[in-house]
Amino acid sequence: MPKPPLNTISAIIFVANETVARQRIAGVTAIGRIVRELAVAGFVRIRIVSKEMDFGEEALADFERLAPGAAVTFSAQMPEGGDTIAFASDYLVPAEEIVRFAAGNGRELSYQGEPVAWRSAGSGGTMVAADAVLLDDDAGWELLRRTVKSGDGLVSRYINRRISRPISAFMLLFPFIRPVHATAGTALLGIAMLLALLTGSHAGMIAGAILFQAASIFDGVDGEIARASFRSSATGASLDSAIDQAINISFILGLSYSLTMQGVQFAVYLGLWSVSAMALGLWLIGRKTVKNGKPLGFDLVKHKMREGNFGPIAKGVIAFFTFLTARDGFAFLIAVAVSCGQALLALSVFATVAMIWIVTVIVAIFPRPEATEEAPSVL
């Protein structure tokens, strides 16, 4: 017998502690997160059962923003009759787990031995959820940990994220914080970096390299805030990408200027070549991305290289150059090299990588002509 769609079933949220339900977890109220997962799963009727009916303006705003298609009502008692699925307010069950439970015959859904949902019309036993988050004091940190991107480089994964996540957690304590505030912070670090490099001194050059790495770390904050608080947008992603690349180009120009002011005249040629290659490649990638109807971004070549059908040696080479050309990788390496007195070597290596990168961009962007088959001989 087919299961009724979720838009015909009522979802009930039992709230045992209103204070806990109202608490903000990574920028969103706990009850708001639960309502969102239910709405994503397909529920259009959600009832919150609680002794108190006042969850505050912030929770109501979360309902409106995160579940615009659902009717959220409040009641002091459990409704009688009808097919309902009830959820505990101290666990966040992902939408996919909710859908799986609703599609089955189980009467109870549990996670790590704790019941997290019950179905009034269920006839089976207990189903086990593969994932859920206990909404306790550590929930915010766990949700931020889950904002990691699959495309993160090694430096981002093992160094940058360990620093950016605590920053994101702190910023999300303030209700007014939006991803654009973190994007502005990255831009300010980029400006400070350029000013340090333009002093033309050795100390300014080292400070600029350190600020470049700091901007690379802080660059992850806006994305973490956006994903944790469900505020991702195409406009925000495009602005973030544009600022990132502006900082990259500014750093190479500033480093070349600083070295030139310190008597290394050859640095100006390395810098001009590197910036020219970067600007051309980024223009080609950005143009292709926007033409495909996607937000402005510059990961097109990286994705194509990773998805291509290459042998093990070629994949290793691609992985190495992806690491060098990824912002997290080259920001970290250049910061280390400049701090160790190897600024010219770092700029020379980057100029070489830029040459290989622009060739790779051209190969990836422009379609290769398909081989034409010879007409079969009639003789």
N, C-alpha and C positions, 0 to 999 in steps of 0.2 A: 504494500500500500504506500503510495507516494506521500512524502511529508508535506504539510502545508507550508507555503512560503512564509518567511519571517515577518512579512508585512501584515500577516493575519494573526501573529502571536504577540502577546504583550510581554515585555521584559520588565522584571521587577528588581529593584536594587534595595536590599535591606541595609539600612544605615544604623549601625549600633552606636557609633560615636560621631556626632555631628561635627565636632571640632576637628577630628582627624579627616573627615570627608572634605572639609573646607580648606585644609592646609594646602599650600602651594608646593608642588613637586616638580622641579625643573621648569618653572614658569607656568604651570597649569595646575588648577585645583585637582585634587585626587578624584573627586566625584565627576569633574569635567572629563578626565581621562577615561573613566569607566563609561560614561555616556557616549563619548566619541567611538570607542571600540564597538559598542552595541549598535550605533548608527552605521558604522562601516560594515558591520556584519549583515545589516539589512533590516534591523528593527525600526519601525516608524512610530511605535507607541511604547514609551518608556515611562514607568511610574517609579517614583522614589518614595519608599515607605520609611518614614522617620517620625519620631515624636515631635521634633521641631520642624517648622516649615521655612525657616529663614536661613538660607545658605549663603546669603550675601550677594552683592552685585557682581563680584568677580566670577563666582560660579555660574550665575545666570548668563553672564557674557560669554563664558566658555561654552555653555550649552548652545547659545545662538551661533557662535562662530564655528564650533567643531561638529555640531549635529543640526544643521539648518533644516534638514528635511524631516526631523523627528519631532513628535509632540511629547514634551517632557512635562509630566504632571506630578503633583505631590499628594500624599495621603498618609494618614496616621495609622491606617489598618491595611492588612492584606486583602486585596480584592477577592471576591468569591466567584467561582465558576470560570469557564473558559480555559483555553490552553495557554499556560504561562511558563516562563523560565525565569527563575529567581537567581540573583547573583549576590554574593557577599561583597560588602563595600571595602573589605580590607585586602582584596586581591585584584590585580589588573590582569584580566584574561584577554589575550590577543584575539582580534576579530576572527582570524582563521580557525582558532580553537573553538570559538563560539559557534561558528558555522558547522564545524565537524560534529559538535555535540548535538546541535539542533537537527542535523540530518540523520542522526542515529536513533536508537530506541532506549538509550541509557536514561536512567532516572536521576543519576547523580554524576557530576563531574568533579574529580578531585585532582589536586596537585600536591605532590610530595606528602600524601596521606591526609591532606586537609581538604574538606569539601569546599568548592568554590562556586558551584551552581547546581540547581535542582530543577527538574521539570515535572510539572503537575501531571502531565499525561504520559510520562515515561513508564514503560513496562519492563525495561531491562534492568541490568545491574549498574555498576559504577564504571564510568569511563575515566581514563587517566589523561589529563592534559599534558602535552609535551612541553608546554611553556606557560609561565605566568610570573607576575612580579608581585611580591609582598609589598604593600604600600606602607612601609615603615620608614624610619629615619634614613635608611640607606637606599631607598627607592630612587631618589634623584640621581645618585651616583651611578646606579645600575642603568637607569634610562639614558644617561649621558654616555655611558660606556657603549651602549648599543647604537649610538649615532655614528660610530666608526664607518668609514666608506670602504667598500671592497677594493677600490682603486688606490687606496693610500700607499705611498711608498714606504720603504724601510725606515727612513728617518722619521716620517710622520708617525708611523705605527709604534716605534720603540722609544722615540725621544719627544717629538713635538706634542703628541696627544697627551702624554703624561703631564705636560705643563699646561696645555690649553684647556683640558677638561676642568681642572680646579678653577681656572679663571672663569670659564663658562658657568660653573656652579655658583660662584660668587656673584657674577653679574645677574644671574637669574633670580637671585634673592630679591631684586628690586622689580616691582610690577611694571614699571614704565619701560624697562629695557626691551629693545627690539634688535633684530640682527643688524640693522643698519648702523646702530651705535657701535657695534664691534667692527663693522666695515670701516667706519670713520676712524676708529682707533688704529686700524692697520694703516690707513692713509697717513695719519699723523706720525706714526713710526717711520713711514717711508720718507716723509718730509724731513724729519729729524736726521735720518740716515743721509739724505742728499746734502743737507747743510753741513754735516760733519765731514763728508768727503770733499766738499767744496772749500774747506779750509786749506787744502793742499798740504797739510802736515801729515807726518807719519802717525801721530796719535789720533788725528782726525780720521785717517784711513782705517785704523784698527777699530775705532768707535763706530765708523760707518758699517764695517763688516759685521760687527756684533749686532748693530741695529737692524741690519738686513736679515740676519738669522732670527732676531726677535720678531720682526714683521712676518717672517715665514711661520713662526710658531703662532703668533696672534691671529694669523690669517685663518686658522682653523676654528676660531671662536664663533664667528658669525654663522658658519655652517652648523656647528654644534647647537647653537641657540635656536636656529631656524628649525632643525630637525627635531630637537627635543620639545619645542613648544608649538610645532606644526605651523610654522610661519614661513616655510619655504616659498619662494616665488621666482618666476622667470626673470623679473626685473632685478631682484636682489642678486640672483646668480650671475647675471650679466654685469652688474655693477662690480661685484666682487672680482670677477675675472678681469675686467678692464683695469681695476686698480692694481691687481697682482702684477699684470704685465707692465703697467706703467712703472711700478717699483723696480721690476727686473731691469728694464731699460735704463731707468735713472741710476741704478747701482753701477751698471757697466760703464755708463758715461762718467759718473762721478769717480769711479775707481781709476779710469783712464786719465781723467783730469788730475787726480791726486798724484798718480805716478809721474805724469808729465811735469807737474810742478816740483817734484822731487828730483828732476833731472833725467828721468827715463823717457826720452823723446819717442822711442819706438812704441810706447804704450798707446799713443794717440791713434796710430794706424790699426793696432789690434782692437782698440775700442770701437773705432768707426766701422771696421769690418763686422765685428760682432753685433753691433747695434743694427747695422744695415740688414744683416742676415736675419736677425730676430724680427725686425719690423716687417720685412717681406714675408717671412714664414707665418707670422701671426696674422698679417693681413689676409693671406691666402686661406689660412685655417678659419679665421673669423668669417670671412666672406662665404666660404663653403658651408659653415655651420648655420649662418643666418639664412642662406639660400635654401637649406633643407628644412627651414621652419622651426629651428631649435633656438633656445636662448644662446646669447653670445658665450662661447666657451672655446677653449684651446686644447682640448684633450682628444681631438679627432684622430690625430696621427697615432697617439699612444694606444687608443682603442683598436685601431685598424691593425697595428703591429701585433698586439696581443692576440687578436682574433685570427690572424693569418695562419695559413697552413705552412709552417716552417719546420725544418729539421731541428734536432737538439742543439747543434752548434749555433745555428742562426738564431734560435730562441735565446740562447745565452748571451749572444752579442746584443740582441735587441733589448734584453733585460738590463744589460750593463749601460747602454746608451739611454734607455728610458730613465734609469736611476740618475745619470749625469744631467739629463735635460729636464727632469722633473724639478719643480721649484724647491721642494724640501731637500732633495739631494744636493743640488749645486749650491744652494744657500748655505747649507751646513759645511760642505767641503771648502767653499771659498772663505767662509768665516774662519775655519781652522787654518787654512793656508795663509791668509793675510795675517792672522794673529801670530803665526810662526815665522813671519818675515818672507813669505814666498808669494807675494802679491803678483809679481810679474809672471811667475810660473803659472799661477792660477788663471790669470787673464789669457795667457798663451794657450793653455789647455782648453779654456772656454772657447776661444776663437777657432780652434781646431774642431771642437765638438759642434760649434755653430755651422761650420762648413758641411759636416756630415749630416747635421740635422736638416739644413735647408734642402739638401738633395733628397733626403727621406721624405720631407714634406711634399716636394714636387712630385715624387713618384707616387705618393699616397693620394694626393689631391687630384691629379690629372689621370683620367681613365686611360688604360693601355689599349691600343688598338687590338681588336680580336683577330685571331688568325683566320684567314679565309681558307675555306676548304677548296681544293682543286676539283674542277668539274670532272666527273668520270669520263674516261676515254670511250668513244663510240666505235673505235677500231677493234 
